[in-house]
């Protein structure tokens, strides 16, 4: 399930991107369909 919320500030900050990439690396995730559709590289 994906839930969306409106934010006043941009959600895609470098700090947030780093957290997502660290989480993906921890679990060994190399690719993910939603990340690919959002042009978000998990291995950058």
C-alpha positions as CSV (number, residue, x, y, z in Angstrom):
1,X,0.0,0.0,0.0
2,X,1.3,3.5,-0.9
3,X,0.0,6.5,0.9
4,X,0.6,10.1,-0.3
5,X,0.6,13.3,1.7
6,X,0.9,16.9,0.6
7,X,3.9,18.7,2.0
8,X,4.9,22.3,2.1
9,X,8.6,21.4,1.6
10,X,10.0,19.2,-1.1
11,X,10.1,15.6,0.0
12,X,13.0,14.6,-2.2
13,X,15.9,16.1,-0.4
14,X,19.5,14.7,-0.5
15,X,19.2,13.6,3.1
16,X,16.0,11.7,2.4
17,X,17.5,10.1,-0.7
18,X,20.5,9.0,1.3
19,X,18.3,7.3,3.9
20,X,16.4,5.5,1.2
21,X,19.6,4.3,-0.5
22,X,21.1,3.2,2.8
23,X,17.9,1.2,3.6
24,X,18.0,-0.4,0.1
25,X,21.6,-1.3,0.5
26,X,21.1,-2.8,3.9
27,X,18.4,-5.2,2.5
28,X,20.3,-5.8,-0.7
29,X,17.7,-4.2,-2.9
30,X,19.3,-3.4,-6.3
31,X,16.2,-2.4,-8.2
32,X,12.6,-1.5,-7.3
33,X,9.7,-0.8,-9.7
34,X,8.4,2.4,-8.1
35,X,11.9,3.9,-7.8
36,X,12.5,3.2,-11.5
37,X,9.2,4.9,-12.4
38,X,10.2,7.9,-10.4
39,X,13.7,8.0,-11.9
40,X,15.3,7.4,-8.5
41,X,18.5,5.5,-8.7
42,X,19.0,3.2,-5.7
43,X,22.7,2.7,-6.4
44,X,23.7,6.3,-7.0
